[in-house]
Amino acid sequence: MVRVALGASLALGACLALGACKADASDGSVEGPKIFETMCAACHGPTGKPTAAMVARLNVRDLTSPELRARVTPELVEKQVRKGSDNKLMPALEGALTDAQIKAVAAYVASPAFLDRQ
C-alpha cells in the first residue's frame, strides 16, 4: 500500500513538475496530437514509447507495443485518460481536460495515425 501511494505521489509530482497535468495545459485545443504532446508525452514519450526510466520508476505503458495495439480502442484509451490507471500511477485527467479533449486524444492514440508518425 505504501509503495502504491509513493508511486502515485511520484507520478503526480513528475506530472506537475513537467506541467503536463495542469488544467488547460493544451490551451483548449481539441486536436488529438496537440493534446497528446502537452498532456501525455511527458510520461509516455513524444512517440508513445516511454523512456526506460519512466517504465522502471512508474511502470508507464508503451503505447506503441504490439500487445497494446492489438487491443487498443478509443473507448479503452478514453477510460484510462478519464479515470487514470487502476494502480493510480497515472492520474485521472477528467476535469483537467474537457470531454471533447478526452475523446480527441483517445481517438488519436487508438488510431493508425498515432503509429504513422514514429
N, C-alpha and C positions, 0 to 999 in steps of 0.2 A: 504494500500500500504506500509506504513512504517512497519507494522507487517510482511508482506511477505519479505521485504528487510532485516529486522532484523533477521528473521528466516533463510533466505538464508545465511546471514553472519555467524550466529551461526553454521549452518550445515557445511559450508565450513571451518570455524575456527576449529570446532571439528574434522573434517576430516583431515585437515592439521596437527593439533596438534598430532593426533594419527598416522600420517604418512601414512594414507590409500589412500590419493589422489595424492601422488607424482608420477610422471612419473616413469615407470619401477619398481614400488614397488614389483611387482611379479617376478622380476628377469628374465623377458622374458618368463616365463612359459606359456604354452598353456594347462595346466591341470586345468579343471574347479574347483576342490576342492581347489587347491593351490591359484588360483586367488580369489576365494570367501574368503578364510582365510585372504589374505593380503589386499584385496581391499574392501570387503563388511562386514566382521564380526565385524569391529569396531562399525558400526552403527546398523546392523541387528542382531548382536549376532552370536556366533560361530555355533549355530544350526539353525539360521534363525529366531529365536524368540528374538526380541529386549528387552532390559530392560524396565521397566515401566518408568524410567526417559527419555529414548530416545523417547518413544512413547509420553509422556506428553510434552516434550520440542520441539521435532522436527517432531512429527507425523510419526515416522518411521514405515514402514509397517512390519507386522508379515508375513514372507514368509512361515510360516507353517499353517496359518489359513485355515480352510476348505473352506471359501469363495474364497480365492485366489487360492488355489489348484484346485478348481473345474473349473477354467477358465485359469490357467496358461499354457502358451505355450512358446517354445523357442523364438518365434518372439516377444511376449509381453515383456519378460524379456530383450531381446536384445534392443528393442526400449527404454525401461526405462534406461538401462545402458548407451546406446549411448547418449541419449538426456537429461537425468535427469528427474525429476518429473515435472509435469505441474506447481506445486506451487513453483518450483525452490528450494525446501529444499534439494532435492537430486541433487548433481551436476552432470552434464554430464561428462562421463568418456571417451567419444570419444576424441582421442588424447593422453590421459593418458594410454589407452590400445590399442593394435593393433586390427584389425578386427578379427583375429584368436582368440585372448584372449576374446574379447567380445562374440563371438559365443560360445566359450568353456564354459564360466561361465554361459551364458544364457541356454545352453543345460543342464548343470549340475543342475542349480536351478530349471528348469522345469521338471527334471527327478524324477522318484520314488526314485532313489538312494539318492537324497537330503534329503528325509524324513527318509530313512532307517538308517541313522547314528545317529538319535536322541538318 
